[in-house]
């Protein structure tokens, strides 16, 4: 297996896992450590933090 195809395979695995996490988590109710409650609005990848989750609370959008 070449380096390029290994990188492609890893990228596809990351995207597959992201899609599975999104399907599993979006719309679920959560309670944050500060006591705020809401629903998971979005799951996405960030260059600096990796997996990020956006939560919609009563007061508005909150990102972790």
N, CA, C and O atoms as CSV, one atom per row, in Angstrom:
chain,resi,resn,atom,element,x,y,z
A,1,UNK,N,N,0.850,-1.172,0.000
A,1,UNK,CA,C,0.000,0.000,0.000
A,1,UNK,C,C,0.900,1.241,0.000
A,1,UNK,O,O,1.818,1.334,0.815
A,2,UNK,N,N,0.654,2.168,-0.879
A,2,UNK,CA,C,1.480,3.371,-0.973
A,2,UNK,C,C,1.092,4.376,0.114
A,2,UNK,O,O,0.033,4.270,0.733
A,3,UNK,N,N,1.968,5.342,0.325
A,3,UNK,CA,C,1.715,6.371,1.331
A,3,UNK,C,C,0.448,7.147,0.993
A,3,UNK,O,O,-0.353,7.444,1.879
A,4,UNK,N,N,0.261,7.475,-0.283
A,4,UNK,CA,C,-0.929,8.229,-0.697
A,4,UNK,C,C,-2.197,7.442,-0.423
A,4,UNK,O,O,-3.173,7.994,0.083
A,5,UNK,N,N,-2.191,6.159,-0.752
A,5,UNK,CA,C,-3.405,5.380,-0.528
A,5,UNK,C,C,-3.641,5.156,0.963
A,5,UNK,O,O,-4.790,5.046,1.393
A,6,UNK,N,N,-2.559,5.085,1.767
A,6,UNK,CA,C,-2.716,4.973,3.214
A,6,UNK,C,C,-3.349,6.249,3.765
A,6,UNK,O,O,-4.242,6.189,4.610
A,7,UNK,N,N,-2.885,7.404,3.284
A,7,UNK,CA,C,-3.459,8.683,3.700
A,7,UNK,C,C,-4.906,8.814,3.278
A,7,UNK,O,O,-5.739,9.309,4.037
A,8,UNK,N,N,-5.209,8.368,2.060
A,8,UNK,CA,C,-6.589,8.404,1.577
A,8,UNK,C,C,-7.479,7.522,2.441
A,8,UNK,O,O,-8.599,7.906,2.778
A,9,UNK,N,N,-6.987,6.348,2.799
A,9,UNK,CA,C,-7.766,5.423,3.629
A,9,UNK,C,C,-8.022,6.028,5.009
A,9,UNK,O,O,-9.123,5.906,5.546
A,10,UNK,N,N,-7.015,6.675,5.579
A,10,UNK,CA,C,-7.191,7.318,6.887
A,10,UNK,C,C,-8.208,8.450,6.805
A,10,UNK,O,O,-9.058,8.595,7.683
A,11,UNK,N,N,-8.117,9.246,5.750
A,11,UNK,CA,C,-9.065,10.349,5.569
A,11,UNK,C,C,-10.487,9.823,5.432
A,11,UNK,O,O,-11.417,10.388,6.007
A,12,UNK,N,N,-10.659,8.756,4.682
A,12,UNK,CA,C,-11.994,8.169,4.518
A,12,UNK,C,C,-12.521,7.625,5.844
A,12,UNK,O,O,-13.712,7.745,6.133
A,13,UNK,N,N,-11.643,7.029,6.650
A,13,UNK,CA,C,-12.059,6.532,7.964
A,13,UNK,C,C,-12.502,7.675,8.872
A,13,UNK,O,O,-13.494,7.553,9.590
A,14,UNK,N,N,-11.766,8.787,8.838
A,14,UNK,CA,C,-12.130,9.949,9.645
A,14,UNK,C,C,-13.495,10.478,9.225
A,14,UNK,O,O,-14.339,10.761,10.076
A,15,UNK,N,N,-13.719,10.612,7.929
A,15,UNK,CA,C,-15.010,11.115,7.439
A,15,UNK,C,C,-16.146,10.155,7.760
A,15,UNK,O,O,-17.251,10.588,8.086
A,16,UNK,N,N,-15.883,8.856,7.670
A,16,UNK,CA,C,-16.896,7.851,8.002
A,16,UNK,C,C,-17.287,7.966,9.483
A,16,UNK,O,O,-18.470,7.949,9.822
A,17,UNK,N,N,-16.291,8.080,10.348
A,17,UNK,CA,C,-16.555,8.211,11.784
A,17,UNK,C,C,-17.283,9.522,12.097
A,17,UNK,O,O,-18.166,9.550,12.953
A,18,UNK,N,N,-16.917,10.600,11.410
A,18,UNK,CA,C,-17.598,11.878,11.603
A,18,UNK,C,C,-19.069,11.755,11.233
A,18,UNK,O,O,-19.933,12.233,11.969
A,19,UNK,N,N,-19.364,11.124,10.107
A,19,UNK,CA,C,-20.756,10.947,9.685
A,19,UNK,C,C,-21.535,10.091,10.671
A,19,UNK,O,O,-22.701,10.373,10.950
A,20,UNK,N,N,-20.905,9.045,11.204
A,20,UNK,CA,C,-21.571,8.196,12.193
A,20,UNK,C,C,-21.839,8.971,13.484
A,20,UNK,O,O,-22.917,8.856,14.066
A,21,UNK,N,N,-20.859,9.760,13.931
A,21,UNK,CA,C,-21.032,10.568,15.140
A,21,UNK,C,C,-22.146,11.587,14.942
A,21,UNK,O,O,-22.960,11.808,15.838
A,22,UNK,N,N,-22.176,12.199,13.779
A,22,UNK,CA,C,-23.212,13.183,13.476
A,22,UNK,C,C,-24.597,12.542,13.507
A,22,UNK,O,O,-25.525,13.096,14.096
A,23,UNK,N,N,-24.739,11.383,12.879
A,23,UNK,CA,C,-26.028,10.690,12.852
A,23,UNK,C,C,-26.463,10.274,14.258
A,23,UNK,O,O,-27.651,10.300,14.580
A,24,UNK,N,N,-25.506,9.895,15.079
A,24,UNK,CA,C,-25.809,9.421,16.427
A,24,UNK,C,C,-26.099,10.562,17.403
A,24,UNK,O,O,-26.918,10.398,18.307
A,25,UNK,N,N,-25.448,11.705,17.237
A,25,UNK,CA,C,-25.502,12.753,18.253
A,25,UNK,C,C,-26.437,13.921,17.962
A,25,UNK,O,O,-27.047,14.455,18.888
A,26,UNK,N,N,-26.568,14.332,16.707
A,26,UNK,CA,C,-27.375,15.520,16.390
A,26,UNK,C,C,-28.822,15.297,16.832
A,26,UNK,O,O,-29.442,14.282,16.514
A,27,UNK,N,N,-29.335,16.273,17.570
A,27,UNK,CA,C,-30.702,16.203,18.072
A,27,UNK,C,C,-30.811,15.643,19.482
A,27,UNK,O,O,-31.881,15.706,20.086
A,28,UNK,N,N,-29.727,15.097,20.017
A,28,UNK,CA,C,-29.746,14.546,21.376
A,28,UNK,C,C,-29.711,15.681,22.392
A,28,UNK,O,O,-29.097,16.722,22.157
A,29,UNK,N,N,-30.373,15.469,23.516
A,29,UNK,CA,C,-30.382,16.434,24.601
A,29,UNK,C,C,-29.122,16.267,25.435
A,29,UNK,O,O,-28.703,15.146,25.726
A,30,UNK,N,N,-28.521,17.389,25.817
A,30,UNK,CA,C,-27.309,17.366,26.639
A,30,UNK,C,C,-27.421,18.395,27.760
A,30,UNK,O,O,-28.159,19.375,27.658
A,31,UNK,N,N,-26.671,18.145,28.828
A,31,UNK,CA,C,-26.521,19.114,29.910
A,31,UNK,C,C,-25.031,19.394,30.025
A,31,UNK,O,O,-24.232,18.475,30.205
A,32,UNK,N,N,-24.661,20.659,29.923
A,32,UNK,CA,C,-23.259,21.059,29.990
A,32,UNK,C,C,-22.804,21.168,31.445
A,32,UNK,O,O,-23.631,21.201,32.356
A,33,UNK,N,N,-21.501,21.223,31.658
A,33,UNK,CA,C,-20.963,21.265,33.015
A,33,UNK,C,C,-21.360,22.523,33.782
A,33,UNK,O,O,-21.329,22.529,35.012
A,34,UNK,N,N,-21.732,23.583,33.074
A,34,UNK,CA,C,-22.167,24.807,33.759
A,34,UNK,C,C,-23.669,24.802,34.046
A,34,UNK,O,O,-24.215,25.802,34.512
A,35,UNK,N,N,-24.338,23.676,33.768
A,35,UNK,CA,C,-25.752,23.530,34.065
A,35,UNK,C,C,-26.685,23.895,32.929
A,35,UNK,O,O,-27.890,23.663,33.032
A,36,UNK,N,N,-26.166,24.460,31.843
A,36,UNK,CA,C,-27.009,24.787,30.694
A,36,UNK,C,C,-27.430,23.500,29.994
A,36,UNK,O,O,-26.660,22.542,29.913
A,37,UNK,N,N,-28.650,23.492,29.495
A,37,UNK,CA,C,-29.153,22.331,28.763
A,37,UNK,C,C,-29.498,22.757,27.345
A,37,UNK,O,O,-29.805,23.921,27.090
A,38,UNK,N,N,-29.445,21.809,26.435
A,38,UNK,CA,C,-29.785,22.090,25.047
A,38,UNK,C,C,-29.733,20.828,24.226
A,38,UNK,O,O,-29.715,19.720,24.763
A,39,UNK,N,N,-29.708,20.999,22.924
A,39,UNK,CA,C,-29.602,19.855,22.018
A,39,UNK,C,C,-28.385,20.044,21.122
A,39,UNK,O,O,-27.996,21.166,20.797
A,40,UNK,N,N,-27.800,18.924,20.734
A,40,UNK,CA,C,-26.653,18.980,19.835
A,40,UNK,C,C,-27.153,19.416,18.471
A,40,UNK,O,O,-28.009,18.772,17.865
A,41,UNK,N,N,-26.603,20.519,18.006
A,41,UNK,CA,C,-27.022,21.154,16.765
A,41,UNK,C,C,-26.185,20.672,15.586
A,41,UNK,O,O,-26.689,20.514,14.474
A,42,UNK,N,N,-24.889,20.438,15.847
A,42,UNK,CA,C,-23.977,20.134,14.752
A,42,UNK,C,C,-22.700,19.499,15.291
A,42,UNK,O,O,-22.250,19.827,16.389
A,43,UNK,N,N,-22.120,18.587,14.513
A,43,UNK,CA,C,-20.837,17.958,14.821
A,43,UNK,C,C,-19.933,18.234,13.627
A,43,UNK,O,O,-20.329,18.015,12.483
A,44,UNK,N,N,-18.711,18.720,13.892
A,44,UNK,CA,C,-17.828,19.057,12.779
A,44,UNK,C,C,-16.370,18.939,13.199
A,44,UNK,O,O,-16.066,18.804,14.384
A,45,UNK,N,N,-15.475,18.992,12.223
A,45,UNK,CA,C,-14.036,18.935,12.480
A,45,UNK,C,C,-13.449,20.331,12.427
A,45,UNK,O,O,-13.842,21.158,11.604
A,46,UNK,N,N,-12.509,20.577,13.311
A,46,UNK,CA,C,-11.822,21.859,13.406
A,46,UNK,C,C,-10.322,21.575,13.355
A,46,UNK,O,O,-9.850,20.634,13.992
A,47,UNK,N,N,-9.573,22.376,12.606
A,47,UNK,CA,C,-8.125,22.169,12.474
A,47,UNK,C,C,-7.388,22.255,13.808
A,47,UNK,O,O,-6.405,21.544,14.017
A,48,UNK,N,N,-7.845,23.110,14.704
A,48,UNK,CA,C,-7.153,23.306,15.976
A,48,UNK,C,C,-7.591,22.340,17.064
A,48,UNK,O,O,-6.775,21.927,17.889
A,49,UNK,N,N,-8.868,21.973,17.078
A,49,UNK,CA,C,-9.417,21.209,18.195
A,49,UNK,C,C,-9.832,19.783,17.852
A,49,UNK,O,O,-10.058,18.978,18.754
A,50,UNK,N,N,-9.934,19.462,16.590
A,50,UNK,CA,C,-10.415,18.128,16.199
A,50,UNK,C,C,-11.927,18.115,16.132
A,50,UNK,O,O,-12.527,18.979,15.492
A,51,UNK,N,N,-12.544,17.157,16.778
A,51,UNK,CA,C,-14.000,17.029,16.759
A,51,UNK,C,C,-14.621,18.122,17.619
A,51,UNK,O,O,-14.242,18.300,18.777
A,52,UNK,N,N,-15.570,18.849,17.053
A,52,UNK,CA,C,-16.271,19.911,17.775
A,52,UNK,C,C,-17.752,19.618,17.755
A,52,UNK,O,O,-18.273,19.004,16.824
A,53,UNK,N,N,-18.415,20.066,18.796
A,53,UNK,CA,C,-19.857,19.868,18.929
A,53,UNK,C,C,-20.489,21.223,19.200
A,53,UNK,O,O,-20.044,21.956,20.083
A,54,UNK,N,N,-21.515,21.550,18.449
A,54,UNK,CA,C,-22.255,22.792,18.639
A,54,UNK,C,C,-23.574,22.442,19.318
A,54,UNK,O,O,-24.310,21.568,18.859
A,55,UNK,N,N,-23.864,23.142,20.427
A,55,UNK,CA,C,-25.075,22.879,21.201
A,55,UNK,C,C,-25.976,24.097,21.119
A,55,UNK,O,O,-25.528,25.222,21.338
A,56,UNK,N,N,-27.246,23.877,20.806
A,56,UNK,CA,C,-28.228,24.953,20.778
A,56,UNK,C,C,-28.936,24.960,22.133
A,56,UNK,O,O,-29.652,24.021,22.481
A,57,UNK,N,N,-28.719,26.043,22.892
A,57,UNK,CA,C,-29.368,26.185,24.193
A,57,UNK,C,C,-30.544,27.142,24.047
A,57,UNK,O,O,-30.776,27.696,22.972
A,58,UNK,N,N,-31.275,27.329,25.121
A,58,UNK,CA,C,-32.395,28.263,25.103
A,58,UNK,C,C,-31.887,29.671,24.789
A,58,UNK,O,O,-32.558,30.440,24.102
A,59,UNK,N,N,-30.698,30.001,25.296
A,59,UNK,CA,C,-30.135,31.341,25.101
A,59,UNK,C,C,-29.477,31.519,23.735
A,59,UNK,O,O,-29.174,32.646,23.344
A,60,UNK,N,N,-29.253,30.444,23.012
A,60,UNK,CA,C,-28.599,30.535,21.711
A,60,UNK,C,C,-27.561,29.452,21.526
A,60,UNK,O,O,-27.512,28.495,22.299
A,61,UNK,N,N,-26.736,29.593,20.515
A,61,UNK,CA,C,-25.745,28.566,20.172
A,61,UNK,C,C,-24.532,28.658,21.091
A,61,UNK,O,O,-24.051,29.746,21.408
A,62,UNK,N,N,-24.057,27.501,21.505
A,62,UNK,CA,C,-22.885,27.389,22.374
A,62,UNK,C,C,-21.998,26.307,21.796
A,62,UNK,O,O,-22.476,25.206,21.521
A,63,UNK,N,N,-20.718,26.589,21.606
A,63,UNK,CA,C,-19.814,25.592,21.012
A,63,UNK,C,C,-18.825,25.097,22.038
A,63,UNK,O,O,-18.297,25.871,22.837
A,64,UNK,N,N,-18.579,23.819,22.012
A,64,UNK,CA,C,-17.569,23.173,22.863
A,64,UNK,C,C,-16.488,22.637,21.992
A,64,UNK,O,O,-15.527,22.050,22.491
